[in-house]
């Protein structure tokens, strides 16, 4: 009986001696409950039938693991290279920011967006949206298309995802370029 009383007393003292700071518990819980992964030096390859079609690189990607709306965010810029046959680069796109929503199948690039093809076509805008399912890119913002022969400016741009059939929707001006310069 004395041993049981001694054991209960020691157990009681042990329980009373334990103290947890609630702030420390919250900090530990946040460390264990990761919702955003930070990845540095990112390179993502998209392929079809074992051929690389797109390479995406960026210095930092934040991978948000929210179950309702997971997304990846390139907060320090992005470079996208599009490949054609024989895995040769056919065009590139750069921007200072990009976000891809997994469930929506939508990519939004913002801030100094420049798409340029190897045949000297260039698109400049502040925002470009790619809807993967519809296989189209578009913006409602100001856009400038530069080709070998002209510069077209206006509001609203729409094209197929490979940038074919490109159209400015509200043309503000067309400037012919003198090829002799």
Secondary structure as GFF3:
##gff-version 3
##sequence-region A 1 181
A	DSSP	alpha_helix	2	17	.	.	.	ID=ss1
A	DSSP	alpha_helix	22	32	.	.	.	ID=ss2
A	DSSP	beta_strand	36	48	.	.	.	ID=ss3
A	DSSP	beta_strand	51	64	.	.	.	ID=ss4
A	DSSP	beta_strand	71	74	.	.	.	ID=ss5
A	DSSP	beta_strand	78	83	.	.	.	ID=ss6
A	DSSP	three_ten_helix	85	87	.	.	.	ID=ss7
A	DSSP	beta_strand	89	95	.	.	.	ID=ss8
A	DSSP	beta_strand	97	101	.	.	.	ID=ss9
A	DSSP	beta_strand	106	117	.	.	.	ID=ss10
A	DSSP	beta_strand	122	131	.	.	.	ID=ss11
A	DSSP	beta_strand	136	146	.	.	.	ID=ss12
A	DSSP	beta_strand	150	160	.	.	.	ID=ss13
A	DSSP	beta_strand	167	176	.	.	.	ID=ss14
###
